[in-house]
Amino acid sequence: MDNYEFIALGDIVTDAFIRLSKDHATVECNDDGRPCTISMNFGDKLPYDFVEVVRAVGNSPNASVSAHRLGLKSALITNLGDDQEGQECLNQLKKEGIAQDFVTTHKGKKTNYHYVLWYENERTILIKHEEHEYKMPDIGNKGWLYLSSLGENSLPFHQEIAEYLKKNPDIKLAFQPGTFQIKLGAEKLKDIYEHTEVFFCNVEEAMRILKTDNRDIKTLLESMHKLGPKIAVITDGPKGAYAYKDGKAWFMPPYPDPKEPYDRTGAGDSFSSTFVSALALGKEVPEALSWAPINSMSVVQKVGAQAGLLQQDALLKFLKDAPEDYKVKEI
């Protein structure tokens, strides 16, 4: 299986986007704009604008589609139930050109199904991970493995992944932890962190992982690097993103939105997967950092995490046409 350049590993899901009516929901934020809460009257029958169902998504499926559109031969390691939702996800993966050699269908099990409460351009996701048996397949001994969100029963599986990486040191690991992996903490996933080539999280997640109140970006990058990742990348929402390697740190501003974002789902996945894809295509960290925000900008203009993912030629055109101040800066 050494012919795959990019293999994503993580749970797959169907997202049902429920567009909430502005007349029947309220959002309140603190003074600095975060955190915000959404509220609705308990017991009411609430009208909604519409529902849009998006198949075969999740951090890792999104990454596999992103890498494929950017020109890499891409596969996905994931688990499905033998239900209609599982078949729909398989059909969508096939449509996107994602190899299914490592997709396992479990008899009598359900496929993950999430509900996205969508208000203006933000969302709250109601999640439920079905408990599937995780098993590391033989994926060869080179290329990129992109690890992201897995269910709460997956701790032993992480140890299995780490053992595979020890036996196959030419495989480069990209790690974008999901909710449960962040909750586990760095100590329980010590072997994963130590084998990571490039690591992704946002500022708040970095603070939770590192158990610190210090928001200084350079300190967070250096501390994350000390856990094992050769390259640490930390995003800071609309403020931009930062990367660290070999004692050097860079900052990249966001790519300007052509219009107000429609749905922010998948912005982080598109950023991380584009960064890794650029590395897989032979780019250095600063250039990868200039690619990543472009796909994020495009994704938030569409519903769901995949509709806005760009082909490589389209991404490069955005890069060519970028404003003068869209530049990587060493910090």
Secondary structure, DSSP 8 states (H G I E B T S, - for coil): -TT-SEEEES--EEEEEEEE-TTS-EEEE-TTS-SEEEE--TT----EEEEEEEEEESHHHHHHHHHHHTT--EEEEEEEESSHHHHHHHHHHHHHT-B-TTEEEETT----EEEEEEETTEEEEE--------------SSEEEEE----TT-HHHHHHHHHHHHH-TTEEEEE---HHHHHH-TTTTHHHHHTEEEEEEEHHHHHHHHT-----HHHHHHHHHHTS-SEEEEE-GGG-EEEEETTEEEEE-----SS--S--TTHHHHHHHHHHHHHHTT--HHHHHHHHHHHHHHHTTSSSSSTT---HHHHHHHHHT--TT---EE-
